[in-house]
Amino acid sequence: MTGIPSPRPATESIGDEAGPRNSQRRQAVLDAAAAAFARHGYHGASTRSIADELGLKVASLYFHIASKEEALGEICLTGSRRNLHYLNKAMELPGDLAAVIRRYFNIQLQDFTINADYVGTYAREARHLSPVAREKIAEVNREFIRTLDNLFEQARIRGELAEGLDARQARFVMIGAVRAFGLLFAEGRLDRSDNVVAGWLEVLVRGMVRNYTPPRPGPGDPLAKPECPETAN
């Protein structure tokens, strides 16, 4: 799989501030915060430990993030935005429903590997988000849901959706699968190269797609690597 988007693109803060805070150094601060939250939990990680990891004074850290709360919100918001971006990328290339689902999970599973700290933070620490951060993330998630509903409704119209499955049910299956696998990867209980992952993907797609035909995997890739789209930042 090549051309996957930048793992942790610079993002605006929860308050949408512009200027020096949206910098390369700010991204490094968010990366360090994600690592600290993933290892020690939101309450177990201190701003001092994040600053020490970067060789900064705590006062300098606050120039880039106002608080741990803001850092957590932006880390989780970045994850939601990537989910939506990857889904749109998976839908860009022509192909049937099975191809789109497989493309999406190939990209998503690679993201789990590259951005393990972000995934782990989102999976385990999102319950500590502020109301403002929750609404920002909810807005992106609503767009993700609308995109999924459109994908499955169009597949139903084309006769590709499995018999007895409607667009809303299919959406719940997809969202549940993404959340479950994100948590399993974050906990280190699964690896992308694990045959369990390849088998699970085939079971998922077979259950959602009418008259499903298994793909021919690419060399050394059980997840049908050739079907991943070329993506750009």
Backbone torsions as a table, in degrees:
resi	resn	phi	psi	omega
1	MET	NA	126.7	-177.8
2	THR	-127.3	163.3	174.6
3	GLY	72.0	21.4	178.6
4	ILE	-65.5	143.2	-177.8
5	PRO	-56.6	158.7	176.5
6	SER	-50.9	127.4	-173.1
7	PRO	-54.9	-42.9	-177.0
8	ARG	-131.8	75.8	-178.5
9	PRO	-63.5	148.8	177.0
10	ALA	-61.9	136.0	-178.1
11	THR	-129.6	155.9	174.0
12	GLU	-71.1	156.1	-179.7
13	SER	-74.7	172.8	-179.8
14	ILE	-57.1	-33.5	178.9
15	GLY	-88.1	2.7	178.7
16	ASP	62.2	30.8	177.8
17	GLU	-68.1	145.9	176.3
18	ALA	-111.0	166.1	174.9
19	GLY	111.1	-155.4	-171.4
20	PRO	-57.0	-26.8	-176.2
21	ARG	-67.9	-25.3	177.1
22	ASN	-88.2	73.6	-172.2
23	SER	-131.3	173.3	177.3
24	GLN	-62.0	-38.3	178.4
25	ARG	-64.6	-38.9	177.4
26	ARG	-60.8	-40.6	178.6
27	GLN	-63.5	-39.1	177.4
28	ALA	-62.5	-37.5	177.3
29	VAL	-63.4	-44.2	179.2
30	LEU	-64.6	-39.0	177.1
31	ASP	-60.9	-44.5	-180.0
32	ALA	-65.8	-39.0	178.5
33	ALA	-65.3	-42.5	178.3
34	ALA	-59.9	-42.4	179.0
35	ALA	-63.7	-42.1	-179.6
36	ALA	-67.0	-42.8	179.8
37	PHE	-65.9	-38.8	-178.9
38	ALA	-66.9	-35.5	-176.5
39	ARG	-85.6	-39.7	-170.6
40	HIS	-116.3	-4.0	-175.3
41	GLY	83.1	161.3	-177.2
42	TYR	-61.6	-46.4	-178.0
43	HIS	-77.5	-23.6	-179.3
44	GLY	-80.8	-17.1	179.9
45	ALA	-96.2	135.7	179.7
46	SER	-109.3	157.4	175.8
47	THR	-62.9	-31.3	178.5
48	ARG	-65.4	-41.6	-179.9
49	SER	-66.6	-34.7	177.3
50	ILE	-67.4	-43.8	179.2
51	ALA	-63.6	-42.1	179.8
52	ASP	-62.1	-37.8	179.5
53	GLU	-60.6	-31.6	-177.6
54	LEU	-98.2	-2.6	-177.5
55	GLY	71.3	31.2	-179.3
56	LEU	-111.8	157.4	168.0
57	LYS	-80.1	153.2	-179.0
58	VAL	-57.7	-38.5	179.5
59	ALA	-61.4	-37.3	178.2
60	SER	-69.6	-35.1	178.0
61	LEU	-60.4	-39.6	-178.0
62	TYR	-69.8	-13.7	173.6
63	PHE	-69.1	-28.5	-175.9
64	HIS	-98.9	-33.1	174.9
65	ILE	-136.5	140.0	-176.7
66	ALA	-74.2	-27.8	-174.9
67	SER	-169.1	168.6	172.0
68	LYS	-59.6	-37.1	-178.8
69	GLU	-60.2	-43.6	178.6
70	GLU	-65.3	-41.3	179.2
71	ALA	-61.3	-45.0	179.2
72	LEU	-61.0	-43.8	179.8
73	GLY	-60.4	-42.9	-177.9
74	GLU	-72.0	-36.0	177.0
75	ILE	-61.5	-46.1	-179.7
76	CYS	-70.1	-36.7	177.2
77	LEU	-63.2	-39.7	177.6
78	THR	-59.9	-41.8	178.9
79	GLY	-62.5	-42.5	179.5
80	SER	-64.5	-41.5	179.7
81	ARG	-65.4	-38.1	178.5
82	ARG	-65.4	-41.2	178.6
83	ASN	-55.0	-46.9	-179.7
84	LEU	-66.4	-42.7	-179.9
85	HIS	-61.2	-43.9	-178.7
86	TYR	-66.1	-37.9	178.0
87	LEU	-64.3	-44.3	178.1
88	ASN	-62.2	-39.6	178.1
89	LYS	-64.1	-39.8	-179.9
90	ALA	-65.3	-27.5	-178.1
91	MET	-88.6	-8.2	-175.1
92	GLU	-70.3	-39.7	-177.2
93	LEU	-81.1	150.0	177.9
94	PRO	-66.7	155.0	179.3
95	GLY	150.0	167.9	-178.7
96	ASP	-83.5	-177.8	-177.1
97	LEU	-59.8	-41.6	-179.9
98	ALA	-59.1	-41.4	-179.7
99	ALA	-64.8	-41.1	-179.8
100	VAL	-65.4	-46.0	179.6
101	ILE	-60.1	-45.0	-178.6
102	ARG	-65.1	-42.2	178.0
103	ARG	-58.9	-46.8	-178.0
104	TYR	-59.1	-48.1	-177.4
105	PHE	-71.1	-29.9	173.8
106	ASN	-61.2	-46.3	178.7
107	ILE	-66.0	-45.4	-177.6
108	GLN	-62.6	-42.8	-179.1
109	LEU	-66.7	-34.3	175.1
110	GLN	-67.7	-37.5	177.5
111	ASP	-61.4	-39.9	177.4
112	PHE	-56.7	-38.4	-178.8
113	THR	-73.9	-46.6	-176.1
114	ILE	-69.0	-39.6	-172.6
115	ASN	-113.6	46.2	-174.5
116	ALA	-57.1	-38.2	-178.5
117	ASP	-67.2	-39.9	178.6
118	TYR	-67.0	-43.1	-180.0
119	VAL	-63.4	-44.6	-179.9
120	GLY	-63.2	-40.6	178.4
121	THR	-63.5	-45.9	-179.7
122	TYR	-63.3	-42.6	-175.5
123	ALA	-67.2	-36.9	-171.0
124	ARG	-108.8	-22.2	-171.4
125	GLU	-114.3	0.6	-176.9
126	ALA	-61.3	-21.6	-179.5
127	ARG	-65.3	-14.7	-179.7
128	HIS	-95.0	6.5	-178.5
129	LEU	-64.8	148.6	175.6
130	SER	-75.8	160.4	177.3
131	PRO	-57.6	-38.0	179.0
132	VAL	-63.9	-45.6	179.6
133	ALA	-64.7	-40.3	179.6
134	ARG	-59.6	-40.8	-178.8
135	GLU	-69.7	-39.2	176.1
136	LYS	-58.5	-46.2	-178.9
137	ILE	-68.9	-40.0	179.2
138	ALA	-60.6	-36.0	178.7
139	GLU	-62.6	-44.6	178.0
140	VAL	-66.7	-41.1	-179.1
141	ASN	-65.1	-33.0	176.4
142	ARG	-64.7	-38.6	177.2
143	GLU	-67.5	-37.5	176.3
144	PHE	-60.2	-44.3	179.4
145	ILE	-64.1	-44.2	178.5
146	ARG	-61.1	-38.5	179.7
147	THR	-67.6	-42.2	176.6
148	LEU	-62.9	-44.4	-179.8
149	ASP	-60.0	-40.9	178.5
150	ASN	-65.2	-42.8	178.5
151	LEU	-57.2	-48.6	-175.4
152	PHE	-76.1	-31.4	177.6
153	GLU	-67.7	-41.1	176.8
154	GLN	-64.9	-37.3	177.4
155	ALA	-65.9	-37.4	177.7
156	ARG	-63.9	-43.3	179.3
157	ILE	-61.2	-38.2	179.5
158	ARG	-78.0	-6.1	-179.3
159	GLY	80.6	20.9	-177.8
160	GLU	-93.5	-22.2	-177.3
161	LEU	-74.6	141.6	-177.7
162	ALA	-56.2	145.4	-179.2
163	GLU	-60.2	134.5	179.4
164	GLY	86.5	-2.7	-179.0
165	LEU	-109.6	127.5	175.8
166	ASP	-103.1	174.4	-173.9
167	ALA	-60.8	-40.6	-178.6
168	ARG	-66.3	-43.1	178.0
169	GLN	-62.5	-42.4	179.8
170	ALA	-62.5	-38.5	178.5
171	ARG	-62.7	-43.3	178.5
172	PHE	-61.6	-38.6	178.1
173	VAL	-61.7	-46.7	-179.0
174	MET	-62.6	-48.6	-178.3
175	ILE	-63.4	-42.1	178.2
176	GLY	-61.8	-39.6	-180.0
177	ALA	-66.4	-42.8	179.4
178	VAL	-61.8	-44.8	-178.7
179	ARG	-66.2	-44.1	-178.1
180	ALA	-63.4	-45.0	-178.3
181	PHE	-73.2	-31.8	174.8
182	GLY	-61.1	-42.6	-180.0
183	LEU	-67.6	-42.5	-180.0
184	LEU	-63.8	-41.2	177.0
185	PHE	-66.7	-42.3	-179.7
186	ALA	-61.4	-33.7	179.8
187	GLU	-83.2	-2.5	179.5
188	GLY	73.5	20.1	-177.4
189	ARG	-90.0	-10.1	177.8
190	LEU	-140.4	151.1	174.8
191	ASP	-123.6	147.3	-176.0
192	ARG	-59.9	-28.8	-178.9
193	SER	-82.1	-5.8	-178.5
194	ASP	-65.8	134.3	178.9
195	ASN	-62.5	-22.8	177.1
196	VAL	-59.5	-39.0	-178.9
197	VAL	-65.0	-46.6	179.3
198	ALA	-61.3	-43.5	179.8
199	GLY	-66.1	-40.3	178.6
200	TRP	-62.0	-42.4	-179.8
201	LEU	-61.7	-40.8	179.7
202	GLU	-66.2	-39.9	178.0
203	VAL	-63.7	-43.6	-179.9
204	LEU	-59.6	-52.6	-176.2
205	VAL	-66.6	-40.1	179.8
206	ARG	-60.7	-35.7	-179.0
207	GLY	-77.3	-17.4	-175.8
208	MET	-104.0	-18.0	-171.8
209	VAL	-115.2	131.2	177.5
210	ARG	-73.2	138.8	177.6
211	ASN	52.6	46.7	-176.3
212	TYR	-71.3	135.2	174.9
213	THR	-115.2	121.3	-179.5
214	PRO	-58.8	146.4	179.3
215	PRO	-79.6	168.8	170.2
216	ARG	-97.2	111.2	-176.9
217	PRO	-60.1	150.6	173.3
218	GLY	-73.2	165.3	-179.2
219	PRO	-55.5	119.5	175.7
220	GLY	72.9	10.0	-179.0
221	ASP	-128.7	105.7	-178.5
222	PRO	-69.5	-9.8	-178.0
223	LEU	-103.5	30.3	173.4
224	ALA	56.2	55.7	-176.8
225	LYS	-49.5	-40.1	-177.1
226	PRO	-59.8	-18.2	-177.5
227	GLU	-86.6	-0.7	178.6
228	CYS	-74.0	137.0	179.9
229	PRO	-77.4	153.7	169.5
230	GLU	-74.7	125.1	-178.1
231	THR	-121.0	154.3	-178.4
232	ALA	-128.1	156.4	178.6
233	ASN	-64.8	NA	NA
